[in-house]
């Protein structure tokens, strides 16, 4: 879904349509992270990234936005462009 953009004279924004939902803690969030990290590792083979679960869903018993935040760590910067196609195949969208 494409959000309409607005301009306030200084910057573009879709802030009027961009809302954040906070929900009660979901005990499945850690398992969702594990499953997604597994899919990412498989898609990025033979690279071996470290993948961390961070953000509000990573904190037990904390109300949070229902989005699993993950951080992909690869120390070799030169391989980063090679991540785009495999991650796109999983439905991720690159924002420069």
C-alpha positions as CSV (number, residue, x, y, z in Angstrom):
1,X,0.0,0.0,0.0
2,X,1.3,3.4,-0.9
3,X,0.8,6.2,1.6
4,X,-0.1,9.7,0.2
5,X,2.6,12.2,0.7
6,X,2.1,15.8,2.0
7,X,4.3,18.8,2.0
8,X,4.2,21.4,4.8
9,X,6.4,23.9,2.9
10,X,9.6,22.5,4.3
11,X,9.4,18.7,4.2
12,X,7.5,15.8,2.7
13,X,5.6,13.5,5.0
14,X,2.9,11.0,5.3
15,X,2.8,11.5,9.1
16,X,-1.0,12.1,9.1
17,X,-1.5,8.5,7.8
18,X,1.4,7.0,9.7
19,X,0.2,5.6,13.0
20,X,1.9,3.3,15.5
21,X,0.0,0.6,17.2
22,X,1.1,-0.7,20.6
23,X,-0.3,-4.0,21.7
24,X,0.0,-6.3,24.7
25,X,3.0,-8.5,24.9
26,X,2.9,-11.6,22.7
27,X,4.8,-14.7,23.9
28,X,5.3,-15.7,20.3
29,X,7.6,-12.8,19.4
30,X,10.8,-14.6,20.3
31,X,9.8,-17.5,18.2
32,X,8.8,-15.2,15.3
33,X,12.3,-13.7,15.5
34,X,14.0,-17.1,15.5
35,X,12.0,-18.2,12.4
36,X,12.8,-14.9,10.5
37,X,16.4,-15.1,11.4
38,X,16.6,-18.6,10.2
39,X,15.0,-17.6,6.8
40,X,17.4,-14.7,6.5
41,X,20.5,-16.9,7.2
42,X,19.3,-19.4,4.6
43,X,18.7,-16.6,2.0
44,X,22.2,-15.1,2.7
45,X,24.2,-18.3,2.4
46,X,27.2,-18.7,2.2
47,X,27.5,-15.5,4.2
48,X,27.1,-16.0,8.0
49,X,25.6,-12.9,9.4
50,X,25.0,-12.3,13.1
51,X,21.3,-11.5,13.6
52,X,20.0,-9.8,16.7
53,X,16.5,-9.2,18.0
54,X,16.1,-5.7,19.3
55,X,13.5,-3.1,20.0
56,X,10.3,-3.4,22.0
57,X,9.3,-7.0,21.0
58,X,12.7,-8.2,22.3
59,X,11.8,-7.1,25.8
60,X,9.8,-9.8,27.7
61,X,6.4,-8.7,28.9
62,X,6.6,-5.2,27.4
63,X,3.7,-3.8,25.4
64,X,5.1,-3.1,21.9
65,X,4.4,-2.3,18.3
66,X,3.8,-5.7,16.7
67,X,6.9,-5.6,14.4
68,X,9.9,-7.8,15.0
69,X,13.0,-5.6,14.7
70,X,16.1,-7.3,13.7
71,X,19.7,-6.2,13.1
72,X,21.8,-8.0,10.5
73,X,25.5,-7.7,11.3
74,X,28.2,-8.4,8.7
75,X,31.5,-6.7,9.4
76,X,32.7,-6.8,5.7
77,X,31.1,-3.7,4.2
78,X,32.0,-4.8,0.6
79,X,29.4,-7.6,0.8
80,X,26.5,-5.4,1.8
81,X,25.3,-4.8,-1.8
82,X,25.0,-8.5,-2.2
83,X,22.3,-8.6,0.6
84,X,19.7,-6.7,-1.4
85,X,18.5,-9.4,-3.8
86,X,18.3,-12.2,-1.2
87,X,16.5,-10.0,1.3
88,X,14.1,-8.7,-1.4
89,X,13.2,-12.4,-2.2
90,X,12.0,-12.6,1.4
91,X,9.8,-9.5,1.0
92,X,12.1,-6.9,2.5
93,X,12.3,-3.4,0.8
94,X,15.6,-1.5,0.7
95,X,15.4,2.2,1.6
96,X,18.6,4.1,0.7
